[in-house]
């Protein structure tokens, strides 16, 4: 599974998200994943199975996807709230049939 964590420049909050998302996926027993950080421009043209990003950037990415794939873009309002991120990842993984 190819996961992207995305922020405006790809060097700040996306790195924080990468660490948190990795810990969450490990806790959930997901073994086969890669997490890459990206800026919003790169993310638009990078294939992914799941994206974790800010609410604002999630809207931008969702516009580039068909309606049935938009659930793969996970908007996060608080980058340090592990519970928020985990619950949204669980919902996405269930929709993907990975949980």
C-alpha positions, -999 to 999 in steps of 0.1 A, spaced: 0 0 0 14 34 -10 6 61 15 13 98 10 14 124 37 10 158 22 15 194 32 20 226 13 58 223 8 64 186 17 89 193 45 70 202 76 37 188 88 39 160 62 70 146 80 51 147 114 22 129 97 45 103 83 57 93 117 22 92 132 7 73 103 35 47 104 29 41 141 -8 37 135 -4 13 106 20 -8 127 -5 -8 156 -33 -20 132 -11 -48 120 -7 -35 84 26 -49 72 30 -41 35 31 -3 32 53 26 21 49 61 34 62 90 13 60 127 20 50 151 -7 40 187 -14 6 193 -29 19 197 -64 37 164 -64 8 146 -47 -16 155 -75 5 135 -99 17 106 -77 -2 73 -75 -14 65 -40 -36 41 -21 -42 66 7 -34 102 15 -33 119 49 -33 157 47 -48 189 60 -85 196 55 -77 224 31 -54 203 9 -77 173 10 -103 193 -8 -78 201 -36 -68 164 -40 -103 151 -39 -112 172 -69 -87 152 -90 -103 119 -81 -135 101 -91 -162 102 -64 -158 66 -56 -121 71 -47 -123 103 -27 -125 84 6 -88 76 1 -80 112 9 -80 116 47 -84 151 59 -69 158 93 -77 189 113 -52 183 142 -18 168 131 -9 158 166 -42 142 175 -34 105 170 -69 94 179 -84 115 151 -59 103 126 -63 66 137 -101 66 135 -100 81 100 -74 56 88 -94 28 102 -125 40 83 -105 43 51 -89 8 55 -123 -8 60 -136 8 28 -105 -5 10 -111 -40 24 -78 -40 42 -93 -43 77 
